[in-house]
Amino acid sequence: METIPLYVGYDPRESAVFSVFNQSVIKYTSCPVSICPLHQKALDFDGQQDGTNAFIYSRYLVPHLQNYSGWAIFADGDMILRDDLKNLWDLRDEKYALQVVKHNYKTRSVRKYIGTPMENDNFDYPKKNWSSVILFNCGHPSNKVLTKSLVAEAGGAFLHRFQWLRDDEIGELPGEWNHLVRELEPNASAKLVHFTLGAPGFEYYRDDEFAEEWNANLLNAIAMVGERPLDIMKRATWQ
């Protein structure tokens, strides 16, 4: 059975968020998945750090990490899966260098991560959030320009707007595979939910759309035999 390579953005300031996403992947996916955290230290990658998370540019190393062969999925860590990841995997189309949900929106919030040490401005820009879920055709010739040195040196506009590609090399995924909480109208049929402004683990976002499911995945992620998850949470030093 084919194994899906899944690269997940990891930021040590949101390690619980990363674990919640992984739990949701394990819960719903019907085939083997190889989950690789894009952690700066482990990647030996000292690229630009002008974004609000630690994996702002390392996501573009996925073709390099795959030796420019086969396919892989990248996803931001602040998400939960609500459907079989194999259904996203099955959308691969060899004629594209990559496939994304092509959002076309203006942000409803000028700030993100409100009330946390990560609070920052939330700017609009072309193709905003397209890069938060990428179905990468790592063996496509056009992706071979994504070397470690280029990713380290290229600007954010070049990378986030996929300027190494022609428009006809960027395929489109259905919107339910990258639903933006707070930024888009509620969508009960969302398959991959993105808490792009802040996860429900942060106080300001605790009652957001899909917060109950996020918390259920958190409880599953910390479950222990003979222990009640709520008791574990009460003892946690991070509360």
Secondary structure, DSSP 8 states (H G I E B T S, - for coil): ---EEEEEE--GGGHHHHHHHHHHHHHH--S-EEEEEE-HHHHT------SSSTTTTGGGGHHHHTTT-SEEEEE-SSEEE-S-HHHHHTT--TT-SEEE-------S-SEESTTSTT-EE----TTTTGGGEEEEETTSGGGGG--HHHHHHS-HHHHHTTTTS-GGGEEE--GGGSEETTTS---TT-SEEE-TT--TTSGGGTTSTTHHHHHHHHHHHT--TT--HHHHHHH-TT-
